[in-house]
């Protein structure tokens, strides 16, 4: 697409990256003009795909040719309708075709492993063990209750003058033998089932290890084959650019790298870029159709600095993200501790990449001075507001960590549910497990999950919502959110919790860390902090 020379310079967002070689930070704006072009593409997608389609990121890059013409490039992440290359769209970055055969062979192996894992997870012994184990437990409880009554009767008889102590002792021995025989019978039935399950689990662990190794090998091959070019004419493989840690699946297939690589190899100077989500919501629930988003943290951010290196036109003036205003409300402070009223939408501590550096901790350090030591005692989810505590020395941190381990620190949260409940109070005991292939999503898992316990109290029902007070007795990731959403918990999501299924139109997660009670690490005084609920 060829455009005229005018374009709107009103910037709504900055794409940024630090070059791994020069250390210089490069920026590329998203402007109102770029957003308008992207919205035209959204309308085009709406005509082509009138029904719900697989959600993915799309992007446009507003560029200028050597002759001064304005050219718009468009790209999609991954595959579109199963195709990687479609006329009118920026082609994929060269390299994948070099490992196409290895990829197809590996995918076949991975599919076979997946099927075997499914079969092993569904062996009949698992269901039989669960059913018989529960039946034995019920029978044994009945037997123990009966024997307890008998024991109490015998104890009463022993107080009588004419008690036949020998007979009473014989009854006691017979009951002990009955319990022993019951346990032997239970072990005889359940042990083979348990061994079969253990054998299946061991085999699953081997298969999962094989799957990881196959995936890692394929990713290494692909990342070595993918070659990126920047605006200085330099070329590097993904493997050369990302030297530390593992690279996520799909790196190199996202919009931004495709667009910038294509522009660099075709002598087009980037002016502005806009990326948006189209289709069904993202798996984590936080990307919605027609919304604009920044470059993805895991796949795009690490290569953005290299790709933007060597642009012919310098970036527009910009204040880097680390200069964010330290506009935090301090609710408690002394020479050992500092407590902050964290707003919703702000990280507790900085993330790995440039667009996740803004956080409570980074703002505090900026306000207090980089030379001041600060240690986060705990964390709150990005979407959760409330009290966040920091220690100013290691001794205080150790004391507070010990209090957390001993469950001597008490937290109270307040939440607004997306529906109504009638039960007034109770306890939720559901173990939580984080699937490493679906982070940050947490799920209830009675085999692999960690103990997670929450007490709750209904504060009020108003209109179509319930206001709840939560007291977590453990501190698992997303504990309150899962205990609320899961059908075995409250069965209703917290309002605004898209990750766990709330589709209501709202601008935040309605979860607030309202109160925090602990013992001061130095004075041993009980400190009780409380802040108002903002919803």
GULOKE-377121 format. One record per residue (C-alpha): residue number from 1; residue in three letters; x, z, y. Coordinates in steps of 0.25 Angstrom, whole numbers, plus 5000, padded with zeros to 4 digits. Layout:
// GULOKE-377121
{NUM,"Ala",{X,Z,Y}} ...
***
This chain:
// GULOKE-377121
{1,"Unk",{5000,5000,5000}} {2,"Unk",{5006,4996,5014}} {3,"Unk",{5002,5004,5026}} {4,"Unk",{5003,5003,5041}} {5,"Unk",{5014,5011,5048}} {6,"Unk",{5005,5023,5054}} {7,"Unk",{5005,5036,5046}} {8,"Unk",{5000,5050,5049}} {9,"Unk",{5012,5060,5049}} {10,"Unk",{5003,5072,5048}} {11,"Unk",{5010,5080,5037}} {12,"Unk",{5001,5088,5027}} {13,"Unk",{5012,5091,5017}} {14,"Unk",{5027,5089,5014}} {15,"Unk",{5033,5085,5001}} {16,"Unk",{5047,5091,5000}} {17,"Unk",{5059,5091,4991}} {18,"Unk",{5073,5096,4991}} {19,"Unk",{5083,5085,4986}} {20,"Unk",{5091,5092,4975}} {21,"Unk",{5104,5085,4979}} {22,"Unk",{5104,5086,4994}} {23,"Unk",{5096,5099,4995}} {24,"Unk",{5088,5092,5007}} {25,"Unk",{5073,5094,5008}} {26,"Unk",{5065,5081,5009}} {27,"Unk",{5050,5080,5014}} {28,"Unk",{5039,5070,5013}} {29,"Unk",{5026,5072,5020}} {30,"Unk",{5011,5071,5016}} {31,"Unk",{5004,5066,5028}} {32,"Unk",{4990,5064,5032}} {33,"Unk",{4992,5049,5030}} {34,"Unk",{4998,5050,5016}} {35,"Unk",{4986,5059,5013}} {36,"Unk",{4976,5048,5018}} {37,"Unk",{4983,5038,5009}} {38,"Unk",{4982,5047,4997}} {39,"Unk",{4967,5049,5000}} {40,"Unk",{4965,5034,4999}} {41,"Unk",{4972,5035,4986}} {42,"Unk",{4963,5046,4981}} {43,"Unk",{4951,5037,4985}} {44,"Unk",{4957,5026,4977}} {45,"Unk",{4959,5035,4965}} {46,"Unk",{4945,5040,4966}} {47,"Unk",{4940,5025,4965}} {48,"Unk",{4949,5022,4953}} {49,"Unk",{4946,5036,4946}} {50,"Unk",{4932,5040,4949}} {51,"Unk",{4932,5050,4938}} {52,"Unk",{4940,5062,4936}} {53,"Unk",{4954,5058,4932}} {54,"Unk",{4967,5065,4927}} {55,"Unk",{4972,5073,4940}} {56,"Unk",{4986,5069,4945}} {57,"Unk",{4994,5068,4957}} {58,"Unk",{4994,5055,4966}} {59,"Unk",{5002,5052,4978}} {60,"Unk",{5005,5042,4989}} {61,"Unk",{5018,5040,4996}} {62,"Unk",{5017,5034,5010}} {63,"Unk",{5030,5026,5013}} {64,"Unk",{5037,5016,5022}} {65,"Unk",{5044,5003,5017}} {66,"Unk",{5057,4998,5022}} {67,"Unk",{5049,4988,5031}} {68,"Unk",{5041,4999,5037}} {69,"Unk",{5028,4997,5029}} {70,"Unk",{5020,5009,5024}} {71,"Unk",{5018,5009,5009}} {72,"Unk",{5010,5019,5001}} {73,"Unk",{5014,5022,4987}} {74,"Unk",{5005,5029,4977}} {75,"Unk",{5008,5037,4964}} {76,"Unk",{5002,5045,4953}} {77,"Unk",{5008,5056,4945}} {78,"Unk",{5010,5054,4930}} {79,"Unk",{5001,5043,4924}} {80,"Unk",{4988,5037,4929}} {81,"Unk",{4978,5032,4919}} {82,"Unk",{4990,5034,4909}} {83,"Unk",{4999,5024,4917}} {84,"Unk",{5011,5027,4924}} {85,"Unk",{5012,5014,4932}} {86,"Unk",{5000,5008,4939}} {87,"Unk",{5000,4997,4949}} {88,"Unk",{5000,5002,4964}} {89,"Unk",{5005,5015,4960}} {90,"Unk",{5020,5020,4961}} {91,"Unk",{5026,5018,4947}} {92,"Unk",{5032,5030,4939}} {93,"Unk",{5047,5033,4942}} {94,"Unk",{5056,5025,4933}} {95,"Unk",{5061,5032,4920}} {96,"Unk",{5049,5036,4911}} {97,"Unk",{5050,5022,4904}} {98,"Unk",{5064,5026,4900}} {99,"Unk",{5059,5037,4891}} {100,"Unk",{5045,5031,4887}} {101,"Unk",{5049,5030,4872}} {102,"Unk",{5054,5044,4872}} {103,"Unk",{5042,5049,4879}} {104,"Unk",{5032,5042,4870}} {105,"Unk",{5039,5048,4858}} {106,"Unk",{5040,5062,4864}} {107,"Unk",{5025,5062,4868}} {108,"Unk",{5021,5058,4854}} {109,"Unk",{5029,5070,4849}} {110,"Unk",{5023,5079,4859}} {111,"Unk",{5009,5075,4855}} {112,"Unk",{5012,5078,4841}} {113,"Unk",{5018,5092,4844}} {114,"Unk",{5005,5094,4853}} {115,"Unk",{4996,5091,4841}} {116,"Unk",{5004,5100,4832}} {117,"Unk",{5004,5111,4842}} {118,"Unk",{4989,5110,4843}} {119,"Unk",{4987,5110,4828}} {120,"Unk",{4996,5122,4827}} {121,"Unk",{4988,5130,4837}} {122,"Unk",{4975,5127,4830}} {123,"Unk",{4979,5130,4816}} {124,"Unk",{4967,5137,4809}} {125,"Unk",{4976,5150,4806}} {126,"Unk",{4975,5153,4821}} {127,"Unk",{4960,5153,4821}} {128,"Unk",{4959,5160,4807}} {129,"Unk",{4969,5171,4812}} {130,"Unk",{4962,5174,4825}} {131,"Unk",{4948,5175,4817}} {132,"Unk",{4953,5183,4806}} {133,"Unk",{4962,5192,4815}} {134,"Unk",{4950,5195,4824}} {135,"Unk",{4941,5198,4811}} {136,"Unk",{4952,5207,4805}} {137,"Unk",{4953,5214,4819}} {138,"Unk",{4938,5217,4819}} {139,"Unk",{4937,5222,4805}} {140,"Unk",{4949,5231,4807}} {141,"Unk",{4943,5237,4819}} {142,"Unk",{4930,5240,4811}} {143,"Unk",{4939,5246,4800}} {144,"Unk",{4947,5255,4810}} {145,"Unk",{4934,5259,4817}} {146,"Unk",{4928,5263,4804}} {147,"Unk",{4940,5271,4799}} {148,"Unk",{4941,5278,4813}} {149,"Unk",{4927,5283,4811}} {150,"Unk",{4931,5287,4797}} {151,"Unk",{4943,5294,4802}} {152,"Unk",{4935,5302,4812}} {153,"Unk",{4925,5306,4801}} {154,"Unk",{4937,5311,4792}} {155,"Unk",{4943,5319,4804}} {156,"Unk",{4929,5326,4805}} {157,"Unk",{4928,5329,4790}} {158,"Unk",{4942,5335,4790}} {159,"Unk",{4937,5346,4799}} {160,"Unk",{4927,5350,4789}} {161,"Unk",{4931,5361,4779}} {162,"Unk",{4926,5353,4767}} {163,"Unk",{4933,5340,4770}} {164,"Unk",{4939,5333,4759}} {165,"Unk",{4953,5330,4765}} {166,"Unk",{4958,5322,4754}} {167,"Unk",{4946,5312,4754}} {168,"Unk",{4947,5311,4769}} {169,"Unk",{4962,5307,4768}} {170,"Unk",{4958,5297,4757}} {171,"Unk",{4948,5290,4766}} {172,"Unk",{4959,5290,4777}} {173,"Unk",{4969,5283,4767}} {174,"Unk",{4958,5273,4763}} {175,"Unk",{4955,5269,4777}} {176,"Unk",{4970,5267,4780}} {177,"Unk",{4971,5259,4767}} {178,"Unk",{4959,5251,4772}} {179,"Unk",{4965,5248,4785}} {180,"Unk",{4979,5244,4778}} {181,"Unk",{4972,5235,4769}} {182,"Unk",{4964,5228,4780}} {183,"Unk",{4977,5226,4788}} {184,"Unk",{4984,5220,4775}} {185,"Unk",{4972,5211,4773}} {186,"Unk",{4972,5207,4787}} {187,"Unk",{4987,5204,4787}} {188,"Unk",{4985,5196,4774}} {189,"Unk",{4975,5187,4780}} {190,"Unk",{4981,5186,4794}} {191,"Unk",{4996,5185,4791}} {192,"Unk",{4996,5171,4785}} {193,"Unk",{4987,5166,4797}} {194,"Unk",{4997,5173,4807}} {195,"Unk",{5009,5167,4800}} {196,"Unk",{5002,5153,4801}} {197,"Unk",{5000,5155,4815}} {198,"Unk",{5014,5160,4818}} {199,"Unk",{5020,5147,4810}} {200,"Unk",{5011,5138,4819}} {201,"Unk",{5015,5145,4832}} {202,"Unk",{5030,5144,4828}} {203,"Unk",{5028,5129,4825}} {204,"Unk",{5021,5128,4838}} {205,"Unk",{5033,5134,4845}} {206,"Unk",{5042,5124,4839}} {207,"Unk",{5033,5113,4843}} {208,"Unk",{5032,5117,4857}} {209,"Unk",{5047,5118,4858}} {210,"Unk",{5048,5104,4852}} {211,"Unk",{5038,5100,4863}} {212,"Unk",{5046,5106,4874}} {213,"Unk",{5058,5099,4869}} {214,"Unk",{5052,5086,4868}} {215,"Unk",{5046,5087,4882}} {216,"Unk",{5059,5092,4888}} {217,"Unk",{5066,5080,4881}} {218,"Unk",{5056,5070,4886}} {219,"Unk",{5056,5076,4900}} {220,"Unk",{5071,5076,4901}} {221,"Unk",{5071,5061,4897}} {222,"Unk",{5061,5057,4907}} {223,"Unk",{5067,5065,4918}} {224,"Unk",{5080,5059,4915}} {225,"Unk",{5074,5045,4916}} {226,"Unk",{5066,5047,4928}} {227,"Unk",{5074,5042,4940}} {228,"Unk",{5070,5045,4954}} {229,"Unk",{5075,5038,4967}} {230,"Unk",{5075,5044,4981}} {231,"Unk",{5075,5038,4995}} {232,"Unk",{5090,5039,4995}} {233,"Unk",{5091,5029,4983}} {234,"Unk",{5096,5041,4974}} {235,"Unk",{5090,5041,4960}} {236,"Unk",{5090,5053,4951}} {237,"Unk",{5083,5056,4937}} {238,"Unk",{5073,5068,4937}} {239,"Unk",{5083,5075,4928}} {240,"Unk",{5094,5074,4938}} {241,"Unk",{5084,5079,4949}} {242,"Unk",{5079,5091,4941}} {243,"Unk",{5091,5098,4936}} {244,"Unk",{5085,5112,4934}} {245,"Unk",{5073,5116,4926}} {246,"Unk",{5064,5108,4918}} {247,"Unk",{5056,5096,4924}} {248,"Unk",{5041,5096,4922}} {249,"Unk",{5034,5085,4914}} {250,"Unk",{5030,5073,4923}} {251,"Unk",{5041,5075,4933}} {252,"Unk",{5043,5061,4939}} {253,"Unk",{5029,5057,4937}} {254,"Unk",{5023,5063,4949}} {255,"Unk",{5018,5055,4962}} {256,"Unk",{5029,5060,4972}} {257,"Unk",{5041,5056,4964}} {258,"Unk",{5035,5043,4960}} {259,"Unk",{5031,5040,4975}} {260,"Unk",{5045,5044,4981}} {261,"Unk",{5053,5037,4970}} {262,"Unk",{5045,5024,4972}} {263,"Unk",{5047,5024,4987}} {264,"Unk",{5062,5027,4986}} {265,"Unk",{5064,5016,4976}} {266,"Unk",{5056,5006,4985}} {267,"Unk",{5062,5009,4998}} {268,"Unk",{5049,5016,5004}} {269,"Unk",{5051,5028,5013}} {270,"Unk",{5041,5039,5010}} {271,"Unk",{5033,5044,5022}} {272,"Unk",{5022,5053,5016}} {273,"Unk",{5017,5056,5003}} {274,"Unk",{5003,5062,4998}} {275,"Unk",{5000,5067,4983}} {276,"Unk",{4987,5071,4978}} {277,"Unk",{4979,5075,4966}} {278,"Unk",{4968,5066,4960}} {279,"Unk",{4960,5068,4948}} {280,"Unk",{4956,5081,4940}} {281,"Unk",{4962,5094,4945}} {282,"Unk",{4976,5097,4940}} {283,"Unk",{4978,5106,4928}} {284,"Unk",{4982,5118,4936}} {285,"Unk",{4969,5116,4945}} {286,"Unk",{4977,5115,4958}} {287,"Unk",{4977,5100,4961}} {288,"Unk",{4964,5094,4965}} {289,"Unk",{4959,5080,4967}} {290,"Unk",{4963,5073,4980}} {291,"Unk",{4971,5085,4985}} {292,"Unk",{4985,5083,4991}} {293,"Unk",{4997,5090,4984}} {294,"Unk",{5012,5091,4986}} {295,"Unk",{5022,5086,4977}} {296,"Unk",{5021,5094,4963}} {297,"Unk",{5031,5105,4962}} {298,"Unk",{5036,5103,4948}} {299,"Unk",{5037,5088,4947}} {300,"Unk",{5039,5082,4961}} {301,"Unk",{5045,5093,4970}} {302,"Unk",{5059,5093,4962}} {303,"Unk",{5061,5079,4965}} {304,"Unk",{5055,5077,4979}} {305,"Unk",{5068,5080,4986}} {306,"Unk",{5076,5070,4979}} {307,"Unk",{5065,5059,4980}} {308,"Unk",{5064,5061,4995}} {309,"Unk",{5079,5061,4998}} {310,"Unk",{5083,5049,5006}} {311,"Unk",{5070,5045,5013}} {312,"Unk",{5073,5036,5025}} {313,"Unk",{5064,5043,5034}} {314,"Unk",{5067,5058,5037}} {315,"Unk",{5056,5068,5033}} {316,"Unk",{5047,5073,5044}} {317,"Unk",{5050,5087,5050}} {318,"Unk",{5045,5098,5041}} {319,"Unk",{5047,5113,5039}} {320,"Unk",{5051,5115,5025}} {321,"Unk",{5041,5124,5016}} {322,"Unk",{5051,5136,5016}} {323,"Unk",{5047,5138,5030}} {324,"Unk",{5033,5142,5027}} {325,"Unk",{5028,5153,5036}} {326,"Unk",{5029,5167,5031}} {327,"Unk",{5015,5170,5034}} {328,"Unk",{5013,5181,5024}} {329,"Unk",{5005,5194,5026}} {330,"Unk",{5014,5206,5022}} {331,"Unk",{5005,5217,5017}} {332,"Unk",{5015,5227,5013}} {333,"Unk",{5030,5228,5016}} {334,"Unk",{5042,5238,5015}} {335,"Unk",{5057,5237,5012}} {336,"Unk",{5054,5235,4997}} {337,"Unk",{5041,5227,4996}} {338,"Unk",{5033,5217,5003}} {339,"Unk",{5019,5213,4999}} {340,"Unk",{5012,5200,5004}} {341,"Unk",{4998,5195,5005}} {342,"Unk",{5000,5181,4998}} {343,"Unk",{4991,5170,5002}} {344,"Unk",{4984,5161,4992}} {345,"Unk",{4992,5148,4990}} {346,"Unk",{5006,5154,4993}} {347,"Unk",{5016,5155,4981}} {348,"Unk",{5021,5169,4979}} {349,"Unk",{5036,5164,4977}} {350,"Unk",{5042,5151,4979}} {351,"Unk",{5041,5140,4969}} {352,"Unk",{5052,5131,4963}} {353,"Unk",{5050,5119,4973}} {354,"Unk",{5049,5116,4988}} {355,"Unk",{5034,5116,4989}} {356,"Unk",{5033,5129,4982}} {357,"Unk",{5043,5137,4991}} {358,"Unk",{5032,5143,5000}} {359,"Unk",{5028,5157,4995}} {360,"Unk",{5026,5171,4999}} {361,"Unk",{5041,5174,4995}} {362,"Unk",{5047,5163,5003}} {363,"Unk",{5038,5166,5015}} {364,"Unk",{5042,5181,5014}} {365,"Unk",{5057,5177,5013}} {366,"Unk",{5056,5168,5025}} {367,"Unk",{5049,5179,5033}} {368,"Unk",{5058,5190,5029}} {369,"Unk",{5071,5183,5028}} {370,"Unk",{5077,5176,5016}} {371,"Unk",{5087,5187,5014}} {372,"Unk",{5076,5197,5011}} {373,"Unk",{5074,5199,4996}} {374,"Unk",{5060,5198,4991}} {375,"Unk",{5055,5198,4976}} {376,"Unk",{5041,5195,4972}} {377,"Unk",{5035,5206,4964}} {378,"Unk",{5024,5197,4958}} {379,"Unk",{5017,5184,4961}} {380,"Unk",{5003,5179,4965}} {381,"Unk",{4998,5165,4961}} {382,"Unk",{5000,5155,4972}} {383,"Unk",{4984,5154,4974}} {384,"Unk",{4983,5169,4974}} {385,"Unk",{4983,5178,4986}} {386,"Unk",{4986,5193,4988}} {387,"Unk",{4997,5203,4987}} {388,"Unk",{5011,5199,4984}} {389,"Unk",{5022,5209,4982}} {390,"Unk",{5037,5207,4985}} {391,"Unk",{5049,5217,4983}} {392,"Unk",{5061,5217,4992}} {393,"Unk",{5071,5222,4983}} {394,"Unk",{5074,5222,4968}} {395,"Unk",{5071,5236,4965}} {396,"Unk",{5057,5236,4971}} {397,"Unk",{5055,5223,4963}} {398,"Unk",{5059,5229,4950}} {399,"Unk",{5050,5241,4952}} {400,"Unk",{5038,5232,4955}} {401,"Unk",{5041,5223,4943}} {402,"Unk",{5041,5236,4934}} {403,"Unk",{5028,5240,4940}} {404,"Unk",{5022,5226,4937}} {405,"Unk",{5027,5227,4923}} {406,"Unk",{5021,5241,4921}} {407,"Unk",{5008,5236,4927}} {408,"Unk",{5009,5246,4938}} {409,"Unk",{5006,5236,4949}} {410,"Unk",{4992,5234,4951}} {411,"Unk",{4986,5221,4957}} {412,"Unk",{4971,5218,4961}} {413,"Unk",{4967,5204,4963}} {414,"Unk",{4954,5199,4969}} {415,"Unk",{4948,5186,4965}} {416,"Unk",{4935,5177,4968}} {417,"Unk",{4930,5170,4955}} {418,"Unk",{4924,5156,4955}} {419,"Unk",{4912,5162,4948}} {420,"Unk",{4904,5175,4946}} {421,"Unk",{4907,5186,4935}} {422,"Unk",{4897,5197,4932}} {423,"Unk",{4907,5207,4924}} {424,"Unk",{4911,5218,4934}} {425,"Unk",{4925,5221,4928}} {426,"Unk",{4933,5220,4916}} {427,"Unk",{4947,5216,4910}} {428,"Unk",{4952,5203,4906}} {429,"Unk",{4963,5203,4895}} {430,"Unk",{4967,5188,4893}} {431,"Unk",{4982,5185,4889}} {432,"Unk",{4988,5173,4898}} {433,"Unk",{4997,5162,4894}} {434,"Unk",{5004,5152,4902}} {435,"Unk",{5005,5138,4896}} {436,"Unk",{5019,5133,4900}} {437,"Unk",{5013,5119,4899}} {438,"Unk",{5002,5122,4909}} {439,"Unk",{5007,5131,4919}} {440,"Unk",{5003,5139,4928}} {441,"Unk",{4990,5139,4920}} {442,"Unk",{4988,5152,4912}} {443,"Unk",{4978,5154,4900}} {444,"Unk",{4973,5164,4891}} {445,"Unk",{4981,5164,4878}} {446,"Unk",{4979,5176,4868}} {447,"Unk",{4991,5172,4860}} {448,"Unk",{5002,5168,4870}} {449,"Unk",{4996,5175,4883}} {450,"Unk",{5002,5187,4890}} {451,"Unk",{4992,5199,4891}} {452,"Unk",{4984,5198,4904}} {453,"Unk",{4974,5208,4908}} {454,"Unk",{4965,5208,4921}} {455,"Unk",{4955,5218,4926}} {456,"Unk",{4944,5213,4935}} {457,"Unk",{4932,5218,4943}} {458,"Unk",{4921,5211,4949}} {459,"Unk",{4920,5213,4964}} {460,"Unk",{4908,5205,4968}} {461,"Unk",{4900,5193,4965}} {462,"Unk",{4897,5184,4977}} {463,"Unk",{4890,5171,4976}} {464,"Unk",{4897,5163,4965}} {465,"Unk",{4910,5171,4965}} {466,"Unk",{4915,5184,4959}} {467,"Unk",{4925,5193,4966}} {468,"Unk",{4935,5199,4956}} {469,"Unk",{4945,5210,4956}} {470,"Unk",{4957,5208,4946}} {471,"Unk",{4967,5218,4942}} {472,"Unk",{4977,5211,4933}} {473,"Unk",{4984,5221,4923}} {474,"Unk",{4994,5210,4920}} {475,"Unk",{5001,5200,4929}} {476,"Unk",{5000,5186,4922}} {477,"Unk",{5000,5173,4929}} {478,"Unk",{4986,5169,4933}} {479,"Unk",{4980,5181,4926}} {480,"Unk",{4969,5183,4935}} {481,"Unk",{4965,5168,4936}} {482,"Unk",{4965,5166,4921}} {483,"Unk",{4958,5179,4918}} {484,"Unk",{4947,5175,4928}} {485,"Unk",{4946,5161,4923}} {486,"Unk",{4947,5162,4908}} {487,"Unk",{4933,5163,4901}} {488,"Unk",{4939,5176,4893}} {489,"Unk",{4941,5182,4907}} {490,"Unk",{4932,5181,4919}} {491,"Unk",{4929,5166,4916}} {492,"Unk",{4929,5162,4930}} {493,"Unk",{4940,5157,4938}} {494,"Unk",{4945,5163,4951}} {495,"Unk",{4940,5155,4963}} {496,"Unk",{4950,5144,4966}} {497,"Unk",{4958,5145,4953}} {498,"Unk",{4959,5130,4950}} {499,"Unk",{4970,5132,4940}} {500,"Unk",{4960,5140,4931}} {501,"Unk",{4947,5131,4934}} {502,"Unk",{4941,5135,4947}} {503,"Unk",{4936,5122,4954}} {504,"Unk",{4929,5129,4966}} {505,"Unk",{4933,5123,4980}} {506,"Unk",{4942,5134,4986}} {507,"Unk",{4955,5135,4993}} {508,"Unk",{4961,5146,4985}} {509,"Unk",{4962,5155,4973}} {510,"Unk",{4953,5167,4975}} {511,"Unk",{4963,5177,4969}} {512,"Unk",{4969,5188,4978}} {513,"Unk",{4979,5199,4974}} {514,"Unk",{4972,5210,4982}} {515,"Unk",{4979,5223,4978}} {516,"Unk",{4993,5227,4973}} {517,"Unk",{4997,5241,4969}} {518,"Unk",{5011,5246,4965}} {519,"Unk",{5021,5257,4967}} {520,"Unk",{5031,5255,4978}} {521,"Unk",{5044,5253,4971}} {522,"Unk",{5052,5262,4980}} {523,"Unk",{5042,5273,4985}} {524,"Unk",{5034,5273,4973}} {525,"Unk",{5022,5273,4982}} {526,"Unk",{5009,5266,4977}} {527,"Unk",{5007,5253,4985}} {528,"Unk",{4993,5247,4985}} {529,"Unk",{4992,5234,4993}} {530,"Unk",{4979,5227,4996}} {531,"Unk",{4975,5214,5004}} {532,"Unk",{4962,5208,5007}} {533,"Unk",{4956,5197,4998}} {534,"Unk",{4956,5184,5006}} {535,"Unk",{4943,5178,4999}} 
***
